[in-house]
Structures are given as structure tokens and as C-alpha cells.
Amino acid sequence: MVIGVSTGGPNALARLIPDLPASFPVPVMVVQHMPPTFTRLLADRLSTNGSLRVVEAEDAMEITPGRVIVARGDYHLRVRRSGSRATAALDQGPQENSCRPSVDVLFRSAAETYRGAVLSVVLTGMGSDGLKGTEAVKAAAGYSIAQDRATSVVWGTPGAVAEAGLADQILPLEAIGAELVRLAG
């Protein structure tokens, strides 16, 4: 599962991540638009609030269920296949949508690696980073959820996904966790 979030993201993630049980059967990767050093603090904060372990991404880190991997500030997070394992790959390639890390980069790489088994979630945020990545997820037969307007701090990114007709569901923040558990089960 991949999550993209920007403005209002730390609070949205603090609401969503605790809704995922320790037994959540799929790995979770997050791009939160945030500068270096703050992503580690975010991971530490989120790790204390829920059942899943939340860590800041490290290059070549294995992507496994039971853990949430948060993209490191100023680095794109990609999914790479290494034999039968999936690993995190970090790079400082060009910004996309004026962002590094970019939601589109993560979503595209997850779609390439997992094909139709990708579940993408676009939460509150400004701009359209995540739109092209969601297009890639949908083209690979993946599933997409967008946060609704009423519970978003800024409905720019989830709104772009919804208005493009790419969201399989548009849900209030408080309903997303339960739906993810249902879909992943």
C-alpha cells in the first residue's frame, strides 16, 4: 500500500496509522512532503501512536508487512524488486511537481513492482503530486482511495484524483483505515 500526503498530512497520518492493526497484511509506504530531519521525527511520532512500526526509509531496506516506511526528506522513495524481495530505493533525482520526495515517483514504482496488487491512498494536500502516480496505479489494475473534501485540510491533491475519475472510493479520513483493513484482508 502506498500513501501520498502533503498539507495537513502529519495530523491525517496520526489519525489513519493507528487504525491499522499489527496484523495488517501488506507493507505500507508513505510520501509526506516534508524537509529532511522532519521525516524522522514524523516516523518516530507515528510509531508511538499505533500498532505498526513506523520508520524513516533507508536505502535497500526490505519492504515487509507490519511496518510503515516514510520517505526521507529530500529523497525520492521507490520500490525495487531484488529477487523475491521488495526493497526501498532512495535517490535525489530531479524534483517532480516541485517535490522531492514525490508521491508520483513512489506510486509509479509501486505500480511497476506490484501491478494490480497496489492499493493507493491520496490524503489531504496542495497541488497535484499523486495524480500521475494514481494514473499509473489504475493502469496497472490497482485500487485507489482519495480523502474527501470535508475532512481534508486542503483538497487539492485528493480532489485532483477524484475529479479525474481515478478514485475507486472517496472517503472521510476516519473511514479510510477500516476500509484499508477490509480491502487488505
N, C-alpha and C positions, 0 to 999 in steps of 0.2 A: 504494500500500500504506500502511496506517495501523497504527501500533503504540501500544498503551497499556500503561503500566507504572508501578508505584509502588514499594513497599518492596522493596529488593534490586535495583532497576532499573538503576542505573549499572553494576553488575557484569554483569547479564544482557545489557545492551546492548553492553558491551565484549566479550562473548563472541559475540553474534549479528552485529553490524555487520561485523566483519572477514570473516565467511563470505559476504558479498555482494560479488560481483566488480565491478570498474569498469564492466563491460558490463551490469550489472543494468538491464533494460529499462524499469522503472517507477519513478516517483518514490516516495520514502519520507518519511512524516511521522510524527513521534513526539510523544506526550504522556507526559512523565515528571513525576510530581508532585514539584515542587521549587520552592523560592522564587527570586525574582529574583536575578540575578548568578550563581547556581549553574548555571543552564541554559546560559549562555555557556561557563562552564568545562567543563561536561559535553560540549558540542558540540566544543570545542577538543580535549579529551582523546580523544573518539571519532574525530575526524578524523585523529589521528596513528596510529591502530591499524589502519586498513583502507584499501581502495582507493577507497571512495566519499568524497566531500567532505561533511563534516557541518557545518552552520551553525545558528545560532540564528535563529528566524523573524523576519522583518521584514515589516511591512505592505506589501501589494502585490507581494511577492516572487513571481516566476514559479516555479511548481512544475514541475520538469523531471526526467527520468531522470538518474542519475549524481550525485544529491545527496540527502542526508538532511537534512530540516528538523526541528529540535527546537523545540517550543513554548516561547515565552518565559515565564519565571516570572511569575505573576500576570496572565497574558493567555490568553484562550481562543484557540485556533488553529482557523480554519475554512477550508474550501476554497471559493473563489468562481470562477465562470466569468466570464471577461472576453473576450467574443468567442470566438475559438477557443483562447484560453489559459486555463489554470487558475492562479489566484494565491492566495497566503496572505492571509487577513484576520485581523487581531488585534483583540480588543476586551476590555474589562473588564466584560462583562455579569455578571449575578448568578452566584454560585458554583453549581455543580451537584454534588451528592454531597459537599458541603463542600469542593469543589475548584475552583481556577482556576489553571492550565488544567484542563479536564475532558476525559477520554477520550471520554465520551458526546458532547460537543459536536463534537469532531473527527470521530468515526466517523459521526455523523448527517449532517454536512455533506459528507463524502466519499461517502456513500451517495446523497445527493441529487444530487451532481455527476456521479459516475461510474457510478451504478446498479449493474448486475451485474458491472462490472469492478473492484469493490473487493475487496481481499484484506486482511482484518483479522487482527491478531495481538494476543492479550492475554497479557502476561507476568506474572511474579510481582507480587503486590501485595495490600494490605489493602483490605477494603471491597468495594463492587460497582460502582465507577465503570468503565464499559466494558460492563456488562450491557445497558443500554438501547440503547447505541450499536451493539452487536453485533446486537441485535434488528433495528435499522434496516438494517444491512448485509445480514442474512439476508432481510429483507422485500424488499430490492432485488435479490435473487438473487446477492448476493456470497458470498464464501467466508471461513470463519473458522477460525483455529488458536488453540488455548489451550495454554499451557505445562503440563506435567504436574505432579502433586503432588510427586513425588520430587525434581525439580530446582528447584522454586520455593522461595524463602526463606519466602514466605507464599503459600498457595494460595487466598486469599480471592477475588480478582478472577477469575483463570483458573478457579477452582473454581466460582464462580457461573455463569460462561458454560458450563462443561462440564455442571454439574448441571441447567441449564435446557435442555440438549439442543441448544445453539446452535453447538457446536464441530464442524466437519467433521472435524477431527483434533485429538487431544490428544497432544502430542509432548514428549519431553525437550528441554531447551534446546539441547543440542549437535546435535540433528537438525533443528531448525527452519530454519536457514539453507539447508541443502541442499534442503529441501522447498520453500522460497520460490523458490529458483533454478529448480527443476523446474517449479513452477506458473507462474512468470512467463515461462518460456521457451516 
